Amino acid sequence: MSNEASTPPPPPLRRWVNTRSAAAHIGIHPEVLRRWARQPGKHTWLPRPIRVGKEFRWDIDALETALADLDDR
């Protein structure tokens, strides 16, 4: 028997990619993804990117999930 308290497993790592990589991954032009990010009210299904300097960073897993949810509609 161990005296150590059991700790929950760490959360899964999030994969953050730049706009060019995210756009290539989902098959669109990077400028389209940038435009969608600048119009959040119009594209409510799109997960919000974070900004690192002048670049957006996208959670690629959240983007894949959002697109899969769109396909299910």
N, C-alpha and C positions, 0 to 999 in steps of 0.2 A: 504494500500500500504506500502510496506517495503522499507526502505532506504538501506538495505543491497544488495550488488552486488550479483547476482546469481553466484554460483561457480559450476563448472562442477563436476559430481560425481567422486569419486576416482576410479582409475583403479582397475580391479579385482585383488585379491590377487593371487600370484603364489604359487603353492604347490611344494615345493622342497623336494625330498626324496633321501635317499642314494641309492647306486648302488644295494644293495641286494633287497630293496623294489621295486625299478623301474623294475628290472629284473623279480621279482615274479609277478609284475603287468602285464607285457606283456608276461609272460610265457617262459622265457629263463633263462639260467644259468647266474649268475652274472659275471663270467669270460668272457662270450661271449660279454656282454655289455661293460665290461672294454676294451676288445680287439677292439671292434668297435670304442670306444672313442679314442683309441690310433692310429687309422687309419682314420683320418677325410677325407682324399682325396678319400678313397675307399668307404666310407659310407656317401656321401654328404647329404643324406636325413635325417640323424640323427641330432637332435638338440644338440648343444654343451652344455655339462655340465659345472658347475662351480666347482672349487676346494675349499674345506674347509679343510685346513691342508693336510692330505694325502688322503682324501676321495673325490670322485666326488659327486656332488649333481645334481640331474636331475629335470627339470621342468616337472612334470608328465603330465600336460595338453599339453605341446608342444610335448612330446613323443607320447601321444595318437593321436594328430592331425597328426603327421608325419606318424604314422603307418596307419591311416585311408586314408591318401593321397596315400600311397603305394598300398593299397587295391583297390583304384579307378583307378589305372593305367592299 
